[in-house]
Amino acid sequence: MGTFKIEGGAPLKGEITPQGAKNEALQVLNTVLLTSEKVTITNIPDIIDVNKLIALLGNLGVKIQKLAHGSYTFQADEVNLTYLESDDFKKEGAGLRGSIMIVGPLLARFGKGYIPKPGGDKIGRRRLDTHFEGFISLGAKFRYNEEDSFYGVEAEKLKGTYMLLDEASVTGTANIVMAAVLAEGTTTIYNAACEPYLQQLCKMLNSMGAKINGIGSNLLTIEGVDTLGGCEHRILPDMIEIGSWIGLAAMTQSEITIKDVSWDNLGVIPSVFRKLGITLERRGEDIYIPAHTEGYEIQSYIDGSILTISDAPWPGFTPDLLSIVLVVATQARGSVLIHQKMFESRLFFVDRLIDMGAQIILCDPHRANVIGLGFKSKLRGILMSSPDIRAGISLLIAALSAKGTSTIQNSDQIDRGYERIDERLKAIGAKITRID
């Protein structure tokens, strides 16, 4: 278990470039199973979760060649399906949430897909019903072995159909789309997720020969094809990391430029941070954040009522950034209600912030009222542990702004989503040490 030691209170300055998007990588890497031809993917983040998926693909028999940092070719012309029934697969698949998305491609191309109950962050219930209900609608037979929590779907040939998803699940939509591209006939998916990373997946599949219409909307129409070919694809910059660096700049009152952010794919993220009083300046594809030496003030609604920031399916605000917004609000002037609708355990890290001196009222598992300190009182460094990726980066941001020394244990959780974070933060002046 790794540990970060942080000396807080140091102003930061410089440029930082976001890594490739973790959530996109965990989708598009699975497309390589849909074709026997070579697929090249670039801007892949070098993080634990993504590397686990690449290793899983290799164990399935996918030929993998690393061309350069973040750049790989994949060729699934000799897939080893017997690996799916091995004890090694049950162990490795269970350690990664993104492993669920191998099922759709395997089912579409080989007529069967298996997966152990996936792992991932302990942030609340993350059900798989949407995935398997979609496969069943396409004609697959579902089976579940309760004894070892092993799921399976099988079908001689998938057939296109109309389906209304019970929730706009991003991974569920991605999995169903990857199954439907090789199904016989036309598939219509209503209430589909439409996040930029899902759009990227659909565009990549179309470049491989798929026929997907309605990209960017919640109504996708997929005309099945017989085979897919190879392609080249570049992953977008990670919007969650971009939001993290915005929060870092504000909390540490630092002047930071975030490079190559792909502004058109950020949605409401800039406007939400502006509602917290943070100044953002667009410079081409970069975000410039000046040092907020006078602090920042939370806006209220037109009628004067307290601001509420909540998560919602795209184009709403992503739930992965609510933890960052909550931390940023602890040093704002004013109050804000944070409403985490999707996961009932994601706000439980606030007790660490309260120990650091933040003024937060946890109303229930989904809502927290934050009363900003306005930098009149600094947070103080403490010993804490990272419970998940997003809470971990939020606590790290708090520690970098705090007075004194903080120690964050279980830093492996942060490494699951952020590439070489200690090195990149040191480059802009952070006092952070990794202790293994």
N, C-alpha and C positions, 0 to 999 in steps of 0.2 A: 504494500500500500504506500503510495507516494505522499509527500507532504510539501506544501509551499510555505515558506517563511517570507513575510512581507513587512517592510518598513514603510509605513504610510505617511501621507502628508507631502510627498515630493511632487512638485509640478512636473507635468510631462510636456513634451514638445516634439513635433516632427510629423512624419508621414507613416501611415500603416496601410497595407494592402490586404483586403479580405481574401480568405482562402476560397476555394471552390465550395459550392453549397453541399453540405452534408446530406440534407434531405433529398436533393436531386440525385446525388451520387447513388444513394441507397435504392433509388428507383431505376435509373438508366443502366446501371451495371447489370441488372437482370435481363435486359433486352438481348444480351449476347447469347442467351440460351435459345432465342427464337430463330436463329439462323446458323447454318454451317459455315458461313463466310466470315471473313475477318472484319472485326469492328474496332475502330480506334476511338478512344475517349481521352480528352485532355482536361486539364485543370481539376483533376481528382484530388481531393484533400487527403493529406497524409495523417489520418487520425485513426484511433483504435477501431471504432465501429465499421468504418469503410474498409480498413485493412482486413478485418475479420470476414467481411463479405467476399473480398477478393480471394482470400484463402479458401473460403467455402466453395467458390466457383472452381478454384484449382483442384480441390479434392473431388469435385464432380467430373473432372476430366477436361475442363476448359484449358486450352493452351494460352498461357499468359506471358507476354513479353513487356518488360518495362523499357520504354524508349528514353525517358528522361523523368525528372521530378514531376510527378502528377500526370504523366502521359504513358498510356498503356495500349497494347493491342490485345484483343481477345479473340479466340476462335474455338467455337463449340462444335467441332466436327466429329468428335469421338467422346460423347458424354457417357459417363459411367453411372447408369441408373441404379446399379446394385448398391452404390454408396448410400442411397436414400434409406436403405433398410439396415444400415450398420449402426452399431453402438456409438461410433465416433460421430456420425451425423446427428444422432439424437443429442449428444452432448454439445457439439459445436453450434447446431441450429438453435438450441435453447438459449444460448448465450448472446443472441443478437436479435433485436426487434425486427430489423430489416430483412431477416431471413424469410419472413412470411411471403415476400414478393418474388421468391423463386417459384412459387406454386403455379401462378398463372401461366408463365412461359412454358414450364415443364408440362402442364396439362395440355396446353395448346399444341405443342410440337410432338410430345411423346405419349399423350393420352393418360398420363398419371402424374400426380404431384403430391408429395408428402412433406410434413413439417412437424417437429415437436413444438410444444407450446413455447412461443418466443419469449425472450427476456426483454431487457431494456430498463428504462427509468422506472422507479417505484413512485409514480406520481398519481396513482389511482387506476381505476379500471380502464382497460383499453381492449375492448372486445373485438372479436374477429368475425362476428356474424355477417357483417356486410360483405366481406371477402367471399365466404362460402355460400351465402345466399345467391350472390352473383354467379358463381360457378354452377350452382344447382340450376339456376334459370337458363344457363347455356347448355344444360343437358347432362351435367356431371353427376355421378353418384358420390355421396358423402359418407364417410365413416370416421368414427372417433373411438380410439382405444383409451378408455378412462384410466386404466391401470398405469400407463406410462405417458399420459397426456399427449398422444400422437394423433395428428389429423391426417386425413387422406381424401383425395378426390380422384376419380377415374372416369374416363369417357372414351368410347371408340372414335367419336367425332362430335365436336361441339357444334351447336346450331344457333345462329343468331336469333335474337328475340328482343322484345321491349322490356325494360325493367326500370322501376322507380326505386332508387336507393333509399333505405330507411334513414340514412344520415350521409352528409356530404363528406365522407371519409376520403382523405387524400390517398393513403396507402390502399384502401379498398378500391377506389376508382382506378388507381394505377394497375392493380393486380387484375381487375376485371378487363380493363382495356387491353392489357398484354395477352389475355386469353382470347378476347374477342377478335383480334386482328387476323387470326388464322381460323376462325369459326366459319362455318358454311352459312352464307346469307348475310343479312343485315342485322346489326345489333344497335339498339337505341338505348342510351343511358341517360335518364333524367335525374335531376338532383345530384349530378356529378360534381366533384370538386373541380375547381378551376384555378388553383394556385399556379404561379409562374413555373414552378418545378414540374407540375403535372402538364402544363402547356409544353414545356421543354421535352418531356417524355413523348408526347403525341407528335411533336414536330420531328423528333428523332425517328420514331416509328414510320412516319410518312416518308422520310428520306431513305428508309430501308425498303419501301415499297408498299407500306400499309395505306389504307384509304380511310382517314379519319376527318370528319367535318365537325364544325362547331367548336373548334379549339378556342379556349378562353371564355366559353360560356358554360352554363350548367346543363346543357343538352348536347350530348355527343352522339353522332351517328357514325357507325363503323361498318364499312362494307368489307366483309372477309375476303382474304386473298389466299392463294394456295401456298406460297412461300415468300420469305423475306430475304433480302440480301444484306451485304455489309454496308458500312457507312463510316463517316467521321463525325464526331460530336464534341462540342466544348461545353463544359458545365458552367452555369452562371456563378457570379460571386455570391457568397452566403449572406442573405439578408439578415439573418439572426446575428451573425458576427458584426455586420455593419451597425445594427441597432445597439449591439454591445459596446462598440467603440464610441458611438454617440453618447451613450450613458456614461462611459468612462471619462470622456472629455469634460462633460458637465460636472460630474461629481468631484473630479480632481482639479477643476477650474483651470484646465489646460488648453493650449492651442494645438489642435490636431487636424490634419488633413487625411481623410479616408479616400484612398485612390480607387478609381475604376469600379464604381459601385453599381453600374447599370441602372441609372435613375428610373428609367421607364418601368422597371420591374419591382420597385420598392412600394408601390401602392400608397397606403395611408401612413406608412411608417414615419416619414418626415413630419407630416402634419400633427401626428400624435405627440411627438417630442416637442414640437413648437407649442402645443397646448400646455406643456409643462413650463414654458417660458424659455426654452433653449433656442438659441440663435443658430440656424443652419444656413449656409450659403452654397448655392450650386455653382461650381466652377467646371464647366464641361461635364465630364462624367465623375468628377470628384465632389466630395462634401468637405467644405471648410467650416470648422467650428472654432470660433474665437475663444480666448480664455474668459470665462464668466467670473471675472474678479468681483463684480458687484452682485453675484448670485443670479437666480432666475425665479420668476414668480408664476405660479400656476394660474391659468385662466379660469374664470367661472363662466357659467352659461349666461345667456342674455338676461334672464330673469334674476341673476345673482345667485342661483343655487349652486351647490358644490359640484365640481367636475367629477364625472364617472368615466373610467376607462375600462372597457371590457373586451374580451376576445370574441371573435366570430369567424365563420368560414370566409375565405377570400371572396370579395375584396375587403372584408373586415380586417380588424387588427389581429395579427397572429398571436396565438397563446404562448408561443415560445419567448416572446419579448415582455410579457407581463411582469415577470420577475425583475427584469432590468428596470422597467418603468417604476415599479414599487421602490426599488433602491434609490433611484434618482430622485423620487419624490421626498425621500427622508431629509434632503437638504434644501428643498425648495421653500419659497415663501408661500404659505397657503396650505390647503388640504385637498385631498383627492380620495375618492373611493375606488379601489381596485376590485374588479369583479371577474374572477376566474371561473368561467362557466363550465369548461370542458373536463377538468381534472380536479377531483376533490382532495388531493394530497399535495398539490403544488405550492400552496401558500404556507405549509407547515415550517418552512425555513425561517419565517419571520421572528421566531423566538431568539435566533442568533442575532438578528439585527436589533432587537429590543435589548439584548445583553450588551450590545455595542453602544446603546444610548439612544436609539431611534424611538420615536413616539408613534407607535402603531397599535391600533385596536383590531384584533382579529375577531370579526363579527361572527363568523362561522367558517366552515372549511372552504367556502368559495369567495368570501368577501373580507377585505381588510381596509380600514380607514387609516390613512397616513396623514399625520400632522407634521408638516415640514419644519425643520429647525432653522432654515434660512442661513446656515453656516454660522449662526451665533454660538452654537455648541457643536464641536466636532465629534464624530463617532470615535470610539476608543477601540484599540486593538485587543483582540481576545483569542483564545484557542477555540476552534470550531472544526466541523467536519462537513464535507460536501455531500449532500444526499442524492443529487442528480446533476445532470449537465448544466441546466439553466440556473438552478439555485446556486450551483458552484461558481459560475462566472459572476453571478450577482454578488455573492459574498466576497469574491476576489476584488470586484470593483469597490465594494464598501471598504475592504481592508486597505486598498491603495489610497483611499481618501481619508482614512482614519488617523487619529493621533496615536503614535506608538507602534508596537510590533504585534502582528497577527500571525497565527499559525493555522493553516487550513489543511487538515488531514483528509485522506481519501481523495487526493487530487487526481487520481486516475479517472474519476468521473468527469472532470473538466477536460482531460486529455481525450476522452471519447468524442468530444465535439469540436475541440479547438487545437489547431496544429501548432506545435512548438510555441505555445503561448508565452512561456517564460522568456524565451529568446526574443520574441517579437516585442514584448513589453519592455524588456531591458533596452532595446534599441531606441526607444523614445523616452528613456529616463527612469523607468520604474525600478524600484529596489525590491527585487523578488529573487529568491533563491529556492532551487529545487533540492529537496532532501529525499533520496530514495531509501 
